[in-house]
């Protein structure tokens, strides 16, 4: 009789899991619908597209500036260590 109870318990757990999965699926479908609506809004407004493009350009410029700064800082560290006669350990680990 214990085996039957275990099977019933397992069956209930499976049913609960299936119900949760169905609920999650519905939530995901709703999120997808919301995203499509937001994309349509963005696509329908040229000023938003222009702003997004400007932000993207600004971000890319800033990223490039940061990469240049990191490169310069690495060179400064190497020069300082060379001047002090120190060896750098694993200098390639942080390079992007």
KEKOL-685366 format. One line per 5 residues: their letters; for each residue x negated, y negated, z negated of N, C-alpha, C. Coordinates in pm, whole numbers. Each point is the difference from the previous one (the first is absolute). Layout:
BEGIN
a	X Y Z X Y Z X Y Z  ...
//
This chain:
BEGIN
xxxxx	-81 119 0 81 -119 0 -86 -126 0  -119 8 -57 -91 -114 -4 -45 -38 141  -18 100 86 -41 -27 137 109 -77 74  124 35 -24 113 -67 63 8 -146 -46  -24 -22 -129 1 -137 -52 -113 -83 61
xxxxx	-116 62 14 -114 -70 61 31 -35 145  62 92 72 36 -27 139 101 -114 9  99 1 -90 99 -108 -2 -66 -134 -32  -93 2 -95 -71 -122 -36 -82 -51 118  -69 93 67 -78 -37 119 89 -55 110
xxxxx	115 62 18 95 -45 101 48 -142 -31  28 -27 -126 44 -134 -40 -111 -103 24  -122 39 -33 -113 -90 23 -16 -32 149  18 101 82 -9 -18 145 111 -92 48  120 20 -50 113 -85 39 -24 -145 -41
xxxxx	-54 -21 -119 -31 -136 -47 -108 -61 89  -99 78 33 -108 -49 86 52 -38 138  88 82 53 59 -30 132 82 -129 -7  76 -17 -107 79 -123 -16 -92 -121 -8  -110 12 -72 -95 -112 -10 -64 -29 136
xxxxx	-31 105 73 -59 -20 134 99 -69 94  125 38 -8 103 -65 83 13 -148 -37  -3 -29 -129 7 -139 -45 -122 -79 50  -117 62 -8 -122 -64 49 9 -24 150  52 96 72 16 -14 145 92 -117 33
xxxxx	109 -14 -73 91 -112 21 -69 -133 -29  -78 -4 -108 -74 -122 -33 -100 -35 110  -68 101 53 -97 -24 107 68 -50 127  116 57 30 75 -46 117 42 -145 -17  43 -37 -122 39 -138 -27 -120 -93 13
xxxxx	-114 41 -52 -122 -80 13 -38 -18 145  11 104 79 -31 -8 142 93 -98 70  126 7 -33 98 -92 58 -34 -145 -38  -34 -22 -125 -38 -134 -46 -124 -51 73  -97 88 18 -122 -39 72 30 -37 145
xxxxx	86 77 64 38 -31 138 67 -137 7  86 -29 -96 67 -129 -2 -101 -114 -18  -95 20 -89 -101 -104 -23 -88 -20 122  -34 109 67 -80 -10 122 78 -76 107  129 28 12 83 -72 97 4 -149 -30
xxxxx	7 -35 -129 0 -141 -38 -132 -66 39  -110 68 -30 -132 -54 34 -14 -13 151  44 101 73 -11 -4 146 88 -108 61  110 -34 -66 93 -97 57 -40 -145 -29  -99 -18 -86 -40 -137 -37 -146 -24 40
xxxxx	-19 -72 110 -136 -26 49 -89 -72 -101  61 -86 -83 -83 -73 -98 -59 96 -103  73 107 -33 -54 101 -92 -115 76 66  19 34 126 -106 70 72 -124 -87 8  20 -129 25 -112 -93 7 -72 -9 -134
xxxxx	77 -8 -107 -60 -5 -134 -78 126 -31  57 114 37 -68 127 -24 -131 5 78  3 -45 127 -123 -1 80 -104 -93 -62  44 -115 -49 -94 -93 -63 -59 60 -127  84 64 -81 -50 66 -120 -101 108 35
xxxxx	31 76 104 -89 107 42 -135 -57 43  2 -109 77 -125 -64 43 -79 -50 -121  70 -63 -94 -65 -50 -120 -63 113 -81  73 110 -12 -50 115 -75 -122 61 69  7 13 132 -113 56 73 -123 -91 -11
xxxxx	22 -130 6 -111 -96 -14 -61 12 -138  85 4 -102 -51 11 -138 -74 132 -20  52 108 55 -68 130 -13 -137 -6 65  -8 -62 115 -129 -13 70 -97 -84 -83  50 -109 -57 -84 -85 -84 -51 78 -122
xxxxx	88 80 -60 -41 80 -117 -103 105 38  18 63 117 -98 98 46 -136 -66 21  0 -120 58 -126 -73 19 -64 -35 -133  83 -41 -96 -52 -35 -131 -59 122 -71  68 114 10 -52 123 -61 -133 38 65
xxxxx	-8 -12 132 -124 31 70 -112 -92 -49  29 -128 -12 -99 -96 -46 -44 33 -143  97 34 -87 -33 34 -138 -87 125 -8  29 98 85 -84 121 2 -144 -35 39  -12 -88 100 -134 -42 42 -71 -75 -112
xxxxx	73 -85 -71 -58 -73 -112 -44 94 -111  81 100 -30 -37 98 -102 -126 74 41  -4 42 127 -117 73 49 -124 -88 -7  12 -125 40 -114 -92 -5 -46 -22 -143  95 -17 -91 -34 -21 -140 -70 122 -58
xxxxx	53 117 31 -62 124 -49 -140 18 59  -14 -32 128 -133 10 63 -97 -97 -67  48 -120 -28 -84 -101 -64 -43 45 -139  91 68 -70 -29 47 -135 -71 135 0  -12 61 117 -64 130 10 88 114 -46
xxxxx	130 -18 5 93 104 -42 50 76 121  36 127 -23 60 80 107 150 5 -21  73 -17 108 145 13 -7 38 146 13  95 42 -81 50 138 6 125 2 83  5 88 101 119 24 81 58 -130 54
xxxxx	-77 -73 79 43 -129 54 113 13 100  23 119 56 104 16 101 135 35 -59  9 23 -130 125 49 -59 115 -98 9  -27 -129 -6 109 -95 1 26 -65 134  -68 42 103 19 -63 131 128 46 63
x	66 -94 69 125 36 67 -20 14 147
//
